């Protein structure tokens, strides 16, 4: 297998988003129609015609297998956020699954050897919560306070993905972060999500440490 596909979410009947991480040395660049279709099939979204897609390369810690590493590049590993528009509407439940889907499809647009440095890149921070009415405002307040304190180089976008089985993901995308200079600031924001009751590493879910907020 070449890639992990995480947390597909149907934003609306023709719009699907998901995260991708490498399982080895395979890399994703801009994607191809066949690669995007393979990702959708792996997630159980079969026979959907892909109209267009967008790929954002990020650094992220939520899916990292090396959260305790001394190497910041391992802790804040490479990943991609994909937004896909379909030609046809779909009606599938957004059921949360902590484990990744997988595909052995490669991205035909990625031919450059070596992992990109991403020393200045978007940073994705994810917090998993049990769905409660108080979570939205608490997290929005935490992000607003953090943005005011640390003034990141780019903007900060927060999305909330509510799954049908009572789980939600708070997804915070810092448009432009400098690595490793802003690692401490990003770690502060991650810690504040945990203090709000969120799970900030996917392996914490597997270990049974799901938030009870």
C-alpha positions in Angstrom: 0.0 0.0 0.0 1.2 3.5 -0.9 -1.1 5.9 1.0 -3.4 6.2 4.0 -6.7 8.0 3.5 -8.2 9.5 6.6 -11.5 10.8 7.8 -13.5 11.2 4.5 -16.3 13.7 5.1 -19.2 14.6 2.8 -19.5 18.3 3.1 -22.4 18.4 0.7 -23.8 15.9 -1.9 -21.1 16.8 -4.4 -18.2 17.7 -2.2 -16.0 15.3 -0.3 -12.8 16.1 1.7 -10.2 13.7 3.3 -6.6 13.7 4.4 -3.8 11.6 2.9 -0.5 10.5 4.4 2.2 8.3 2.9 2.8 4.7 4.0 6.3 4.7 2.7 8.3 6.9 0.3 5.3 7.6 -2.1 4.5 11.3 -2.5 1.5 13.2 -3.6 1.9 16.4 -5.7 -1.2 17.7 -7.5 -3.0 14.4 -8.0 -4.6 12.8 -11.1 -8.1 11.7 -11.9 -7.2 8.0 -11.4 -5.5 8.7 -8.1 -8.5 10.7 -6.7 -10.9 8.0 -8.0 -8.8 5.3 -6.3 -9.0 7.2 -3.0 -12.8 7.5 -3.2 -13.1 3.8 -4.0 -11.0 2.9 -1.0 -13.4 4.9 1.1 -16.4 3.0 -0.3 -17.5 5.8 -2.6 -17.7 3.8 -5.8 -18.6 4.9 -9.4 -18.4 8.6 -8.7 -17.2 10.8 -11.5 -14.6 13.3 -10.3 -15.2 16.8 -11.6 -12.3 18.6 -10.0 -10.0 18.5 -6.9 -7.6 20.5 -4.9 -4.5 19.3 -2.9 -2.9 21.2 -0.1 0.4 19.9 1.3 0.6 20.4 5.0 2.6 19.5 8.1 0.5 17.8 10.7 1.0 16.0 14.0 -2.4 14.3 14.3 -1.6 11.3 12.1 2.1 11.1 13.0 3.4 7.7 14.1 6.3 9.4 15.9 4.8 11.9 18.3 7.5 11.4 20.9 10.4 11.7 18.4 13.3 14.1 19.0 13.1 15.0 15.3 10.5 17.7 14.7 10.1 16.5 11.1 8.8 13.2 12.4 6.5 14.7 14.9 5.1 17.2 12.4 5.0 14.9 9.4 4.0 15.4 5.8 0.3 15.1 4.8 -2.2 16.4 2.2 -5.7 17.8 2.5 -7.8 16.9 -0.5 -11.1 18.6 -1.5 -13.0 16.8 -4.3 -16.0 17.9 -6.3 -18.1 15.2 -8.0 -20.2 15.2 -11.1 -23.0 13.3 -9.3 -24.7 13.7 -5.9 -24.0 11.1 -3.3 -26.1 10.2 -0.2 -23.8 8.4 2.2 -23.7 8.8 6.0 -20.7 10.5 7.5 -19.7 7.6 9.9 -16.5 8.2 11.8 -13.8 5.6 11.4 -10.5 6.1 13.4 -8.5 3.7 11.3 -7.3 4.8 7.8 -8.4 3.5 4.5 -5.6 2.5 2.1 -4.7 2.5 -1.5 -1.8 1.2 -3.6 -2.5 3.8 -6.3 0.4 6.2 -7.0 0.1 9.8 -8.0 1.2 10.1 -11.6 1.9 13.9 -11.2 4.6 13.3 -8.6 7.9 12.5 -10.3 10.3 14.6 -8.2 12.6 12.5 -5.9 12.9 13.4 -2.3 10.4 14.7 0.3 9.6 18.4 0.1 11.1 20.4 3.0 7.9 22.3 3.7 9.8 24.7 6.0 7.2 27.3 5.2 3.9 25.6 4.7 0.3 25.3 5.9 -0.1 23.5 9.3 -3.1 21.3 10.0 -4.2 20.7 13.6 -7.0 18.3 14.4 -9.0 17.8 17.6 -11.5 14.9 18.0 -14.4 15.5 20.3 -17.7 13.9 21.4 -20.3 16.2 20.0 -21.6 18.7 22.6 -23.1 22.1 22.2 -20.3 23.7 24.2 -17.4 22.5 22.1 -17.9 24.9 19.2 -17.7 28.1 21.2 -14.9 26.8 23.5 -12.7 25.9 20.5 -13.5 29.1 18.6 -12.5 31.1 21.6 -9.3 29.1 22.1 -8.3 29.6 18.4 -9.2 33.3 18.5 -7.1 33.9 21.6 -4.2 31.9 20.2 -4.2 33.9 16.9 -4.2 37.1 18.8 -1.3 36.0 21.0 1.0 34.4 18.4 0.0 36.3 15.2 0.9 33.5 12.7 2.2 34.6 9.3 -1.0 33.5 7.4 -4.7 33.3 8.3 -6.3 30.7 10.4 -9.3 28.7 9.2 -11.4 26.5 11.4 -13.8 23.8 10.1 -16.0 21.5 12.0 -16.8 18.1 10.6 -19.8 16.5 12.5 -20.1 12.8 11.9 -23.5 11.1 12.2 -22.5 8.9 15.1 -21.9 11.8 17.5 -18.2 12.5 16.9 -16.8 15.7 15.5 -13.4 16.9 14.2 -12.2 20.4 14.8 -9.8 21.2 11.9 -7.6 24.2 12.2 -5.5 25.2 9.1 -2.8 27.7 9.7 -2.2 29.0 6.2 1.5 29.7 6.6 3.7 28.4 9.4 7.4 28.5 9.6 9.2 25.4 10.7 10.8 24.9 13.1 10.5 28.5 14.4 6.8 28.3 15.1 6.7 24.8 16.5 6.2 26.0 20.1 3.3 28.2 19.1 1.6 25.3 17.2 2.2 23.0 20.2 0.5 25.6 22.4 -2.6 25.5 20.1 -2.6 21.7 20.1 -2.4 21.6 23.9 -5.3 24.0 24.2 -7.5 21.7 22.1 -6.6 18.9 24.6 -7.5 21.1 27.5 -10.9 21.7 25.9 -11.4 17.9 25.9 -10.1 17.0 22.4 -8.0 14.1 21.2 -5.1 15.5 19.2 -3.4 12.2 18.1 -5.3 9.5 16.3 -3.5 6.7 18.3 -5.1 8.1 21.4 -8.4 6.9 20.1 -7.1 3.4 19.5 -5.7 3.4 23.0 -9.2 4.0 24.4 -8.5 7.6 25.5 -11.4 9.1 23.6 -12.6 12.4 24.9 -15.7 12.2 27.1 -16.5 15.9 26.8 
